[in-house]
Amino acid sequence: MVKKLGFGCMRMPLLDEKNTESIDKEKMTKMIDKFIEEGFTYFDT
């Protein structure tokens, strides 16, 4: 069965909403790990 959900990487979680370069890498890593654990494989970068 093919899962039909993609993970969009355009808007990443930020540490400071006013600073678009302050990506919360820890939270992003957890989100990606969970996505993969659930069997999804499509990333829209």
PDBQT receptor file of N, H, CA, C and O in Angstrom, charges set to zero:
ATOM      1  N   MET A   1       0.838  -1.186   0.000  1.00  0.00    +0.000 N 
ATOM      2  CA  MET A   1       0.000   0.000   0.000  1.00  0.00    +0.000 C 
ATOM      3  C   MET A   1       0.882   1.249   0.000  1.00  0.00    +0.000 C 
ATOM      4  O   MET A   1       1.833   1.345   0.776  1.00  0.00    +0.000 OA
ATOM      5  N   VAL A   2       0.567   2.181  -0.857  1.00  0.00    +0.000 N 
ATOM      6  H   VAL A   2      -0.205   2.102  -1.487  1.00  0.00    +0.000 HD
ATOM      7  CA  VAL A   2       1.301   3.426  -0.926  1.00  0.00    +0.000 C 
ATOM      8  C   VAL A   2       0.584   4.469  -0.074  1.00  0.00    +0.000 C 
ATOM      9  O   VAL A   2      -0.615   4.696  -0.234  1.00  0.00    +0.000 OA
ATOM     10  N   LYS A   3       1.319   5.093   0.820  1.00  0.00    +0.000 N 
ATOM     11  H   LYS A   3       2.294   4.909   0.950  1.00  0.00    +0.000 HD
ATOM     12  CA  LYS A   3       0.728   6.140   1.651  1.00  0.00    +0.000 C 
ATOM     13  C   LYS A   3       0.770   7.445   0.865  1.00  0.00    +0.000 C 
ATOM     14  O   LYS A   3       1.782   7.763   0.240  1.00  0.00    +0.000 OA
ATOM     15  N   LYS A   4      -0.312   8.191   0.895  1.00  0.00    +0.000 N 
ATOM     16  H   LYS A   4      -1.133   7.933   1.403  1.00  0.00    +0.000 HD
ATOM     17  CA  LYS A   4      -0.445   9.383   0.071  1.00  0.00    +0.000 C 
ATOM     18  C   LYS A   4      -0.355  10.666   0.894  1.00  0.00    +0.000 C 
ATOM     19  O   LYS A   4      -1.263  11.497   0.880  1.00  0.00    +0.000 OA
ATOM     20  N   LEU A   5       0.736  10.802   1.594  1.00  0.00    +0.000 N 
ATOM     21  H   LEU A   5       1.473  10.127   1.605  1.00  0.00    +0.000 HD
ATOM     22  CA  LEU A   5       0.936  12.008   2.378  1.00  0.00    +0.000 C 
ATOM     23  C   LEU A   5       2.378  12.436   2.199  1.00  0.00    +0.000 C 
ATOM     24  O   LEU A   5       3.292  11.613   2.257  1.00  0.00    +0.000 OA
ATOM     25  N   GLY A   6       2.576  13.715   1.985  1.00  0.00    +0.000 N 
ATOM     26  H   GLY A   6       1.834  14.384   1.938  1.00  0.00    +0.000 HD
ATOM     27  CA  GLY A   6       3.927  14.236   1.840  1.00  0.00    +0.000 C 
ATOM     28  C   GLY A   6       4.256  15.180   2.985  1.00  0.00    +0.000 C 
ATOM     29  O   GLY A   6       3.363  15.793   3.571  1.00  0.00    +0.000 OA
ATOM     30  N   PHE A   7       5.519  15.293   3.297  1.00  0.00    +0.000 N 
ATOM     31  H   PHE A   7       6.244  14.795   2.822  1.00  0.00    +0.000 HD
ATOM     32  CA  PHE A   7       5.991  16.184   4.351  1.00  0.00    +0.000 C 
ATOM     33  C   PHE A   7       6.548  17.433   3.693  1.00  0.00    +0.000 C 
ATOM     34  O   PHE A   7       7.585  17.372   3.032  1.00  0.00    +0.000 OA
ATOM     35  N   GLY A   8       5.884  18.551   3.861  1.00  0.00    +0.000 N 
ATOM     36  H   GLY A   8       5.042  18.600   4.398  1.00  0.00    +0.000 HD
ATOM     37  CA  GLY A   8       6.332  19.813   3.287  1.00  0.00    +0.000 C 
ATOM     38  C   GLY A   8       7.413  20.453   4.144  1.00  0.00    +0.000 C 
ATOM     39  O   GLY A   8       7.253  20.600   5.355  1.00  0.00    +0.000 OA
ATOM     40  N   CYS A   9       8.490  20.825   3.519  1.00  0.00    +0.000 N 
ATOM     41  H   CYS A   9       8.620  20.706   2.534  1.00  0.00    +0.000 HD
ATOM     42  CA  CYS A   9       9.625  21.386   4.265  1.00  0.00    +0.000 C 
ATOM     43  C   CYS A   9       9.810  22.886   4.016  1.00  0.00    +0.000 C 
ATOM     44  O   CYS A   9      10.872  23.436   4.307  1.00  0.00    +0.000 OA
ATOM     45  N   MET A  10       8.782  23.547   3.480  1.00  0.00    +0.000 N 
ATOM     46  H   MET A  10       7.919  23.100   3.244  1.00  0.00    +0.000 HD
ATOM     47  CA  MET A  10       8.922  24.979   3.216  1.00  0.00    +0.000 C 
ATOM     48  C   MET A  10       8.855  25.803   4.507  1.00  0.00    +0.000 C 
ATOM     49  O   MET A  10       9.644  26.728   4.702  1.00  0.00    +0.000 OA
ATOM     50  N   ARG A  11       7.928  25.466   5.363  1.00  0.00    +0.000 N 
ATOM     51  H   ARG A  11       7.287  24.715   5.204  1.00  0.00    +0.000 HD
ATOM     52  CA  ARG A  11       7.753  26.214   6.609  1.00  0.00    +0.000 C 
ATOM     53  C   ARG A  11       8.200  25.345   7.775  1.00  0.00    +0.000 C 
ATOM     54  O   ARG A  11       7.482  24.443   8.206  1.00  0.00    +0.000 OA
ATOM     55  N   MET A  12       9.381  25.626   8.273  1.00  0.00    +0.000 N 
ATOM     56  H   MET A  12       9.964  26.359   7.923  1.00  0.00    +0.000 HD
ATOM     57  CA  MET A  12       9.925  24.854   9.377  1.00  0.00    +0.000 C 
ATOM     58  C   MET A  12       9.647  25.584  10.689  1.00  0.00    +0.000 C 
ATOM     59  O   MET A  12       9.505  26.806  10.696  1.00  0.00    +0.000 OA
ATOM     60  N   PRO A  13       9.568  24.848  11.798  1.00  0.00    +0.000 N 
ATOM     61  CA  PRO A  13       9.314  25.495  13.091  1.00  0.00    +0.000 C 
ATOM     62  C   PRO A  13      10.479  26.426  13.454  1.00  0.00    +0.000 C 
ATOM     63  O   PRO A  13      11.645  26.098  13.233  1.00  0.00    +0.000 OA
ATOM     64  N   LEU A  14      10.143  27.570  14.003  1.00  0.00    +0.000 N 
ATOM     65  H   LEU A  14       9.196  27.836  14.182  1.00  0.00    +0.000 HD
ATOM     66  CA  LEU A  14      11.148  28.572  14.362  1.00  0.00    +0.000 C 
ATOM     67  C   LEU A  14      11.261  28.722  15.873  1.00  0.00    +0.000 C 
ATOM     68  O   LEU A  14      10.292  28.520  16.606  1.00  0.00    +0.000 OA
ATOM     69  N   LEU A  15      12.443  29.076  16.320  1.00  0.00    +0.000 N 
ATOM     70  H   LEU A  15      13.229  29.240  15.724  1.00  0.00    +0.000 HD
ATOM     71  CA  LEU A  15      12.662  29.402  17.727  1.00  0.00    +0.000 C 
ATOM     72  C   LEU A  15      12.172  30.819  18.011  1.00  0.00    +0.000 C 
ATOM     73  O   LEU A  15      11.698  31.110  19.109  1.00  0.00    +0.000 OA
ATOM     74  N   ASP A  16      12.289  31.695  17.017  1.00  0.00    +0.000 N 
ATOM     75  H   ASP A  16      12.673  31.458  16.125  1.00  0.00    +0.000 HD
ATOM     76  CA  ASP A  16      11.858  33.091  17.127  1.00  0.00    +0.000 C 
ATOM     77  C   ASP A  16      11.043  33.416  15.890  1.00  0.00    +0.000 C 
ATOM     78  O   ASP A  16      11.589  33.476  14.788  1.00  0.00    +0.000 OA
ATOM     79  N   GLU A  17       9.746  33.627  16.054  1.00  0.00    +0.000 N 
ATOM     80  H   GLU A  17       9.302  33.578  16.948  1.00  0.00    +0.000 HD
ATOM     81  CA  GLU A  17       8.842  33.865  14.923  1.00  0.00    +0.000 C 
ATOM     82  C   GLU A  17       9.252  35.068  14.068  1.00  0.00    +0.000 C 
ATOM     83  O   GLU A  17       8.875  35.151  12.899  1.00  0.00    +0.000 OA
ATOM     84  N   LYS A  18      10.007  35.981  14.630  1.00  0.00    +0.000 N 
ATOM     85  H   LYS A  18      10.313  35.913  15.580  1.00  0.00    +0.000 HD
ATOM     86  CA  LYS A  18      10.429  37.180  13.892  1.00  0.00    +0.000 C 
ATOM     87  C   LYS A  18      11.728  36.957  13.113  1.00  0.00    +0.000 C 
ATOM     88  O   LYS A  18      12.117  37.796  12.301  1.00  0.00    +0.000 OA
ATOM     89  N   ASN A  19      12.390  35.838  13.359  1.00  0.00    +0.000 N 
ATOM     90  H   ASN A  19      12.074  35.157  14.019  1.00  0.00    +0.000 HD
ATOM     91  CA  ASN A  19      13.661  35.545  12.710  1.00  0.00    +0.000 C 
ATOM     92  C   ASN A  19      13.518  34.251  11.909  1.00  0.00    +0.000 C 
ATOM     93  O   ASN A  19      13.531  33.159  12.479  1.00  0.00    +0.000 OA
ATOM     94  N   THR A  20      13.381  34.375  10.590  1.00  0.00    +0.000 N 
ATOM     95  H   THR A  20      13.371  35.262  10.128  1.00  0.00    +0.000 HD
ATOM     96  CA  THR A  20      13.147  33.200   9.744  1.00  0.00    +0.000 C 
ATOM     97  C   THR A  20      14.355  32.276   9.647  1.00  0.00    +0.000 C 
ATOM     98  O   THR A  20      14.243  31.175   9.109  1.00  0.00    +0.000 OA
ATOM     99  N   GLU A  21      15.485  32.697  10.148  1.00  0.00    +0.000 N 
ATOM    100  H   GLU A  21      15.576  33.592  10.585  1.00  0.00    +0.000 HD
ATOM    101  CA  GLU A  21      16.684  31.857  10.127  1.00  0.00    +0.000 C 
ATOM    102  C   GLU A  21      16.882  31.079  11.430  1.00  0.00    +0.000 C 
ATOM    103  O   GLU A  21      17.848  30.328  11.563  1.00  0.00    +0.000 OA
ATOM    104  N   SER A  22      15.973  31.257  12.385  1.00  0.00    +0.000 N 
ATOM    105  H   SER A  22      15.188  31.867  12.276  1.00  0.00    +0.000 HD
ATOM    106  CA  SER A  22      16.115  30.596  13.693  1.00  0.00    +0.000 C 
ATOM    107  C   SER A  22      15.354  29.271  13.722  1.00  0.00    +0.000 C 
ATOM    108  O   SER A  22      14.477  29.073  14.563  1.00  0.00    +0.000 OA
ATOM    109  N   ILE A  23      15.687  28.378  12.816  1.00  0.00    +0.000 N 
ATOM    110  H   ILE A  23      16.399  28.538  12.133  1.00  0.00    +0.000 HD
ATOM    111  CA  ILE A  23      14.996  27.091  12.695  1.00  0.00    +0.000 C 
ATOM    112  C   ILE A  23      15.222  26.245  13.947  1.00  0.00    +0.000 C 
ATOM    113  O   ILE A  23      16.348  26.089  14.419  1.00  0.00    +0.000 OA
ATOM    114  N   ASP A  24      14.125  25.704  14.468  1.00  0.00    +0.000 N 
ATOM    115  H   ASP A  24      13.210  25.831  14.085  1.00  0.00    +0.000 HD
ATOM    116  CA  ASP A  24      14.185  24.805  15.618  1.00  0.00    +0.000 C 
ATOM    117  C   ASP A  24      14.557  23.415  15.101  1.00  0.00    +0.000 C 
ATOM    118  O   ASP A  24      13.683  22.604  14.796  1.00  0.00    +0.000 OA
ATOM    119  N   LYS A  25      15.851  23.153  15.007  1.00  0.00    +0.000 N 
ATOM    120  H   LYS A  25      16.561  23.812  15.255  1.00  0.00    +0.000 HD
ATOM    121  CA  LYS A  25      16.343  21.915  14.408  1.00  0.00    +0.000 C 
ATOM    122  C   LYS A  25      15.936  20.684  15.210  1.00  0.00    +0.000 C 
ATOM    123  O   LYS A  25      15.679  19.628  14.632  1.00  0.00    +0.000 OA
ATOM    124  N   GLU A  26      15.874  20.805  16.521  1.00  0.00    +0.000 N 
ATOM    125  H   GLU A  26      16.083  21.662  16.991  1.00  0.00    +0.000 HD
ATOM    126  CA  GLU A  26      15.478  19.663  17.364  1.00  0.00    +0.000 C 
ATOM    127  C   GLU A  26      14.032  19.262  17.081  1.00  0.00    +0.000 C 
ATOM    128  O   GLU A  26      13.728  18.080  16.919  1.00  0.00    +0.000 OA
ATOM    129  N   LYS A  27      13.153  20.246  17.023  1.00  0.00    +0.000 N 
ATOM    130  H   LYS A  27      13.400  21.206  17.154  1.00  0.00    +0.000 HD
ATOM    131  CA  LYS A  27      11.741  19.970  16.749  1.00  0.00    +0.000 C 
ATOM    132  C   LYS A  27      11.562  19.434  15.331  1.00  0.00    +0.000 C 
ATOM    133  O   LYS A  27      10.781  18.509  15.109  1.00  0.00    +0.000 OA
ATOM    134  N   MET A  28      12.278  20.009  14.384  1.00  0.00    +0.000 N 
ATOM    135  H   MET A  28      12.913  20.760  14.564  1.00  0.00    +0.000 HD
ATOM    136  CA  MET A  28      12.188  19.558  12.993  1.00  0.00    +0.000 C 
ATOM    137  C   MET A  28      12.635  18.099  12.869  1.00  0.00    +0.000 C 
ATOM    138  O   MET A  28      12.011  17.311  12.158  1.00  0.00    +0.000 OA
ATOM    139  N   THR A  29      13.716  17.748  13.563  1.00  0.00    +0.000 N 
ATOM    140  H   THR A  29      14.223  18.388  14.141  1.00  0.00    +0.000 HD
ATOM    141  CA  THR A  29      14.219  16.372  13.538  1.00  0.00    +0.000 C 
ATOM    142  C   THR A  29      13.179  15.408  14.102  1.00  0.00    +0.000 C 
ATOM    143  O   THR A  29      12.967  14.331  13.545  1.00  0.00    +0.000 OA
ATOM    144  N   LYS A  30      12.534  15.783  15.195  1.00  0.00    +0.000 N 
ATOM    145  H   LYS A  30      12.707  16.658  15.648  1.00  0.00    +0.000 HD
ATOM    146  CA  LYS A  30      11.503  14.931  15.796  1.00  0.00    +0.000 C 
ATOM    147  C   LYS A  30      10.320  14.748  14.845  1.00  0.00    +0.000 C 
ATOM    148  O   LYS A  30       9.768  13.653  14.735  1.00  0.00    +0.000 OA
ATOM    149  N   MET A  31       9.936  15.824  14.163  1.00  0.00    +0.000 N 
ATOM    150  H   MET A  31      10.384  16.713  14.252  1.00  0.00    +0.000 HD
ATOM    151  CA  MET A  31       8.822  15.755  13.219  1.00  0.00    +0.000 C 
ATOM    152  C   MET A  31       9.147  14.811  12.059  1.00  0.00    +0.000 C 
ATOM    153  O   MET A  31       8.314  13.996  11.663  1.00  0.00    +0.000 OA
ATOM    154  N   ILE A  32      10.353  14.927  11.522  1.00  0.00    +0.000 N 
ATOM    155  H   ILE A  32      11.029  15.589  11.843  1.00  0.00    +0.000 HD
ATOM    156  CA  ILE A  32      10.775  14.076  10.407  1.00  0.00    +0.000 C 
ATOM    157  C   ILE A  32      10.881  12.620  10.855  1.00  0.00    +0.000 C 
ATOM    158  O   ILE A  32      10.432  11.716  10.150  1.00  0.00    +0.000 OA
ATOM    159  N   ASP A  33      11.473  12.396  12.021  1.00  0.00    +0.000 N 
ATOM    160  H   ASP A  33      11.838  13.131  12.593  1.00  0.00    +0.000 HD
ATOM    161  CA  ASP A  33      11.587  11.028  12.536  1.00  0.00    +0.000 C 
ATOM    162  C   ASP A  33      10.218  10.382  12.695  1.00  0.00    +0.000 C 
ATOM    163  O   ASP A  33      10.043   9.219  12.333  1.00  0.00    +0.000 OA
ATOM    164  N   LYS A  34       9.253  11.107  13.224  1.00  0.00    +0.000 N 
ATOM    165  H   LYS A  34       9.396  12.052  13.519  1.00  0.00    +0.000 HD
ATOM    166  CA  LYS A  34       7.897  10.580  13.417  1.00  0.00    +0.000 C 
ATOM    167  C   LYS A  34       7.243  10.273  12.074  1.00  0.00    +0.000 C 
ATOM    168  O   LYS A  34       6.572   9.251  11.928  1.00  0.00    +0.000 OA
ATOM    169  N   PHE A  35       7.434  11.145  11.103  1.00  0.00    +0.000 N 
ATOM    170  H   PHE A  35       7.979  11.975  11.221  1.00  0.00    +0.000 HD
ATOM    171  CA  PHE A  35       6.888  10.948   9.766  1.00  0.00    +0.000 C 
ATOM    172  C   PHE A  35       7.412   9.643   9.164  1.00  0.00    +0.000 C 
ATOM    173  O   PHE A  35       6.646   8.855   8.610  1.00  0.00    +0.000 OA
ATOM    174  N   ILE A  36       8.718   9.423   9.278  1.00  0.00    +0.000 N 
ATOM    175  H   ILE A  36       9.340  10.063   9.729  1.00  0.00    +0.000 HD
ATOM    176  CA  ILE A  36       9.334   8.202   8.744  1.00  0.00    +0.000 C 
ATOM    177  C   ILE A  36       8.872   6.973   9.531  1.00  0.00    +0.000 C 
ATOM    178  O   ILE A  36       8.595   5.931   8.937  1.00  0.00    +0.000 OA
ATOM    179  N   GLU A  37       8.785   7.083  10.861  1.00  0.00    +0.000 N 
ATOM    180  H   GLU A  37       9.010   7.930  11.344  1.00  0.00    +0.000 HD
ATOM    181  CA  GLU A  37       8.321   5.967  11.698  1.00  0.00    +0.000 C 
ATOM    182  C   GLU A  37       6.928   5.506  11.294  1.00  0.00    +0.000 C 
ATOM    183  O   GLU A  37       6.610   4.320  11.389  1.00  0.00    +0.000 OA
ATOM    184  N   GLU A  38       6.097   6.440  10.844  1.00  0.00    +0.000 N 
ATOM    185  H   GLU A  38       6.355   7.403  10.767  1.00  0.00    +0.000 HD
ATOM    186  CA  GLU A  38       4.725   6.109  10.445  1.00  0.00    +0.000 C 
ATOM    187  C   GLU A  38       4.656   5.512   9.041  1.00  0.00    +0.000 C 
ATOM    188  O   GLU A  38       3.575   5.172   8.562  1.00  0.00    +0.000 OA
ATOM    189  N   GLY A  39       5.817   5.384   8.378  1.00  0.00    +0.000 N 
ATOM    190  H   GLY A  39       6.696   5.661   8.767  1.00  0.00    +0.000 HD
ATOM    191  CA  GLY A  39       5.859   4.715   7.088  1.00  0.00    +0.000 C 
ATOM    192  C   GLY A  39       5.779   5.616   5.882  1.00  0.00    +0.000 C 
ATOM    193  O   GLY A  39       5.653   5.130   4.758  1.00  0.00    +0.000 OA
ATOM    194  N   PHE A  40       5.849   6.904   6.083  1.00  0.00    +0.000 N 
ATOM    195  H   PHE A  40       5.951   7.299   6.996  1.00  0.00    +0.000 HD
ATOM    196  CA  PHE A  40       5.789   7.841   4.964  1.00  0.00    +0.000 C 
ATOM    197  C   PHE A  40       7.196   8.101   4.428  1.00  0.00    +0.000 C 
ATOM    198  O   PHE A  40       8.181   8.008   5.160  1.00  0.00    +0.000 OA
ATOM    199  N   THR A  41       7.269   8.428   3.139  1.00  0.00    +0.000 N 
ATOM    200  H   THR A  41       6.469   8.503   2.545  1.00  0.00    +0.000 HD
ATOM    201  CA  THR A  41       8.579   8.583   2.515  1.00  0.00    +0.000 C 
ATOM    202  C   THR A  41       8.716   9.809   1.611  1.00  0.00    +0.000 C 
ATOM    203  O   THR A  41       9.820  10.126   1.167  1.00  0.00    +0.000 OA
ATOM    204  N   TYR A  42       7.619  10.494   1.337  1.00  0.00    +0.000 N 
ATOM    205  H   TYR A  42       6.723  10.237   1.698  1.00  0.00    +0.000 HD
ATOM    206  CA  TYR A  42       7.685  11.610   0.377  1.00  0.00    +0.000 C 
ATOM    207  C   TYR A  42       7.931  12.939   1.092  1.00  0.00    +0.000 C 
ATOM    208  O   TYR A  42       7.144  13.365   1.937  1.00  0.00    +0.000 OA
ATOM    209  N   PHE A  43       9.030  13.574   0.736  1.00  0.00    +0.000 N 
ATOM    210  H   PHE A  43       9.670  13.228   0.050  1.00  0.00    +0.000 HD
ATOM    211  CA  PHE A  43       9.376  14.897   1.283  1.00  0.00    +0.000 C 
ATOM    212  C   PHE A  43       9.330  15.916   0.159  1.00  0.00    +0.000 C 
ATOM    213  O   PHE A  43       9.966  15.729  -0.878  1.00  0.00    +0.000 OA
ATOM    214  N   ASP A  44       8.592  16.979   0.355  1.00  0.00    +0.000 N 
ATOM    215  H   ASP A  44       8.076  17.131   1.198  1.00  0.00    +0.000 HD
ATOM    216  CA  ASP A  44       8.516  18.073  -0.607  1.00  0.00    +0.000 C 
ATOM    217  C   ASP A  44       9.457  19.178  -0.153  1.00  0.00    +0.000 C 
ATOM    218  O   ASP A  44       9.141  19.944   0.757  1.00  0.00    +0.000 OA
ATOM    219  N   THR A  45      10.602  19.249  -0.791  1.00  0.00    +0.000 N 
ATOM    220  H   THR A  45      10.858  18.627  -1.530  1.00  0.00    +0.000 HD
ATOM    221  CA  THR A  45      11.594  20.242  -0.405  1.00  0.00    +0.000 C 
ATOM    222  C   THR A  45      11.590  21.388  -1.390  1.00  0.00    +0.000 C 
ATOM    223  O   THR A  45      12.363  22.335  -1.238  1.00  0.00    +0.000 OA
TER     224      THR A  45
